[in-house]
Amino acid sequence: MSSLAVGAASRSADAAALGLRSPKYFEARTATRDPKWVKWTLVTLGVSYFVLFLLLPLITVFYEALRKGWEVYANAIIEPDAWSAIKLTLIAAAIAVPLNVVFGLAAAWAIAKFEFRGKQFLITLIDLPFSVSPVVAGLIYVLVFGANGWFGSWLRDNDIKVIFAIPGIILATIFVTVPFVARELIPLMQAQGKEEEEAAIVLGASGWRVFTQVTLPNIKWGLIYGVILCNARAMGEFGAVSVVSGHIRGLTNTMPLHIEILYNEYQFAAAFAVASLLALLALVTLVIKKIVEWQQTKSIAASQKSAL
């Protein structure tokens, strides 16, 4: 018997002794050996939770909004106070999201690409809105910018209104949405490292060119995902905005605040109509999120295929 045959026989015996099997054996095996009742119990619990706590409330919102007809629904949406709340919500989101994109990019770049004193403290500050109640955040702004606050007298002397005005709503919205873009980008940029940026700098690229042609293309999907989450939180924020807004109808009420007022006044059809519009915006955000995830998966698969 040749040495090659002896070696093959020896390897086969070793594999059999170790209990190894062919790839087809592993493909044929199920993911787990749990009984079927365990699998179906978990599936049932998951679906029931989704239906009870997510799908059913959403259906209820649209049902109550349209229960009295399309005319009542349309009148509730185009009513001046409702329209003012819609515009203010969009304005707050349109200002808060770009500012947080700039801050998130800068913070993620600094944390992922550089070592400096106070780095952990900066990360802690970014996470602060996650640990502080939005109501407490709104109260802080009142204590700082209110009539009796730290800057209250100076603001009053210069005829500048922050609290119970649009600037206060924007500040509160910025605070609660600070972490979303930064928190999406920091782990992504840390995982990618800085070798590509260093190589581009060695080849003579400027800092701006490195950012726009190397860093930004690598993080674009994470950035878009962070923007989507930031925008969703900005439009739906209630606690902090409620404290600083003053609930002035037609002036400082966002959509969540306007819904609360309508509901407290027993205008249920109008309240659910505005709530359905806010839910539609959330669904649109969710659809955009799924499209981004699909595009990201498609891009990764294409890059892997080209690498092969």
N, C-alpha and C positions, 0 to 999 in steps of 0.2 A: 504493500500500500504506500502511495506516495506521501511525502510530508505534507502536501497541500490538503490531501484527503483526511489525513490524521488531524490536521489543525481544524478543519471544518467540523469533523466529528466531535472534536473536543469542545469547540465553541457551542455546538448544538447541545451537548450534554450539560455544559455549564448553564446555558439558557434554560434548559428543562429543570435543572436543579434549583435555579433561582425563581422558577415559576413564571418566566417571561413568556410572552405570547407574541404572535405576529400583529402588525398594525390593524389587520382586519378584525382581530379579536377585540382590540380596544375600541374600534369603531362600532362594533356590534353591541358592546356593553352600554347600558343606560347610564345616565349621568349619576344617578344615585340608586341605592338598593332599597329606598323607603317604600313601604306599601302604597298601593294606589290610593287608599283612603286618606293617607297623609297629604299626598299631592292635591287631591280634590278638595280636601278641607282647607288647605292654604289658599287655593285658587278661589274657593267660595268666599272665604273671609276677605280676601283682597278685593274681589269684585263687589261684595256687599258694602265694604267700607267706601269704595269709590262711588257707588250708587247713592248711598245714604248721606254721605257728607260732602260730596262734590256735585254729582249729576243732579240729584233731586233738588237741592237749593237753587241751582242754575235754572232748571226747568220752572221752578216756582216763580222766580223773578220774572221770566218772560211771560209766564201765564198770567200773573197778576198785572203786569204792565199792559197786556193786550186784552184783558178780560172785558173792559168796557168799550172796546172798539178802537179802530185806528184813529178816529178823530180826536178822542180824548188823549190818546198816546201822543199824537203830533202836537196838540195844543200844549201838553206838558213839556215837550222838548223846546218848542219855539217861544214859550213864555219868557218875558224879558229877564226875570231873575235867574231862570234856568240857563238861558243863553249866556248871561253874564258869568255864571258859575262854570259853564263849559269853557268859555274863552279864558277865564282866569286859570283853570286847571291846565290848559294847553300852554299858556304863557309861562306858568311856573315850571312845567316840565321842559319847555323849549329853552329856558335859561339855565335851569339846574343841571340838565344832562350834559350839555357841552362843557360847562365849567368842571363838572366831575370827570369828564373824559380827559381834559387837560391835566387836572390834578392826578387822576389815576395813572395816566401815562408817565408823568414826571415822577410820581412816587414809586411806581413799579420799576422804572428805569434806574432810579437811584438805589433802591433796595436790592435789585437783582444783579446789577452790574458793578456796584461799588461797595467798598467797606469803609465805614465811617463811624465815628463815635455818636451814639444816640440812635443807632439803627433800630434796635429792638423797641426803643421808646416810640419811634415813628410808626412802627408796625402796630403797637398798642393803641396809638391815637387813631389809626385808620379803623381799627376794630371797635372803637368807643361807641359809635352809634348802635352797634349790635347789642351792647350790654346796658346802655342807658335807655330808660323808657322815653318814648317820644314826647309824652306829656312833660316829663322833667326837662327835656331839651327845650321845649317851648317855654317853660317857666324860666329857664336860664336866659333866654333871649329877652323875656319881659324884664327880668332883673337888670339886664345890661342896657337895653335900649328903651325901656319903658319911661313913663313920665318921672318916676322916682328912682330910676336906675342910675347906673354909673355915668352914662352919657346922656341922660334924660334932659338935663338943663341945657347942655350945649346943643342938642338936637332941637329943643324947643326954641332957643334963641335964634337958630338959623332956619327955622320953619321947615324942619325935615321930619317927616313921619316915617317911622319904621314899624313900630307895633301898631296893630289894628289898621294896617295898610299893606299894600302889595309887597313892598320890600321885605317886611317881616315874614310874609308867606313864602317868598322865594328863599330867604335865609334858612327858614325851618326846613324847607324841602331839600335844599342843598345838604344840610346837616344829616338828615336821615338817609340820604342816598350816596353819601361819600364813599362807603366801602365797596360798592358793587363793581365798579370798573377796576379799581386797584386790586381787589381780591381775586378777580378773574385773571389778571395779568401777572401778578407777582409769582405764583408757582409756575406758570407757563414760561416766563422769561428765565426763572431760575433753572428749570429743567433744560432749556435750550442752551444755557451757558453763554459765554461771550467770545467763543473762538471765532465765529464768523465775523463779528464786529472788529475784532483785533486784526484778522486777516485783511479786511477791507481797509482799515487804517494803515496797515503796513504797505498796502498797494497804492496809498496816496489819496484815498477818499476823504472828503471832509466829514465833519460830524453830522451835518444835516443830511448829506448824501447817504451816510451809513444808516441813519435813522429811517429815511424814506425808502431806501432800496434794499436794505438788509433786515433791519429789525421789524419795521411795520408789516411787510409781507408775511413774516413768520408768526406774527401775533394777531393778524387781522380777524381770524375767526373768534379768538378769545375776546378781542376788543368789541366786536359786534355783539357777542353774547352778553358781555358786561353792560353795554349800552341798552340792550333790550330789558335786562333786569332792572337797571337804574330807571328807565322810563316807566316801567310798570309800577315800581314803588312810588315814583314821583306823582303819578296820576292818582294813586289810591291812598296816599297818606292822609291820615285823619288826626291823630293825637297831637302832634306838634303844631300843625296848622290850626287846629281848633283853639289852642291856647293863644296864639299870636294874632288870630284873624279878627276877633271881636264879633264875629257872626253878623256882620252888616250886610243885609240882603241887597243884592245887586251890586255890591262893591267888593267885599272881602270873603265871600263864600265860594269855596271850591265845590266841585261836584259831590264829594262825600259829605261835606257840611250841609249842602243844600238838600241832600237826601234825608239827612237827620231832621232838619227843620220841617220838611214836608211830612215826614212820618209822625213827628210829635204833634203836628197840627191835624192829624187824621186824614191827610190827603194821600191816601194809600196808592191810588192809581197813578198820581203824579210822581210820588216817591219811587214806585217800582219802575216807572217809565224812565226816569233819570238813571236809576240803578241799572236798568237793562242796557242803557247806552254805555255806562261804565263797564259793564260786563262784556259788551261787544268789543270795546277797546282792549280789554284783557284778552279776549279770544283772538283778536287780530295779533296782539303781541305774542300769544302762544303759537299761532300759525307761523309768524315770522321766525320765532325761535326754532321751530321744527324744520323750516326751510334752511335756516343757517346750519343746523346740525346735519341735515342731509347733504348740503353742499360741502360741508367740512369732511364728511365721510367719503363723499365722491372724490374730493381733492386728494385725500390721503391715499385712497385706493389707486388713483391715477399716478400719483408720485411713486408708490410702491411698484406699480406695473412698469413704469418707465425705468426704475432702478434695476429691475430684472432684465 
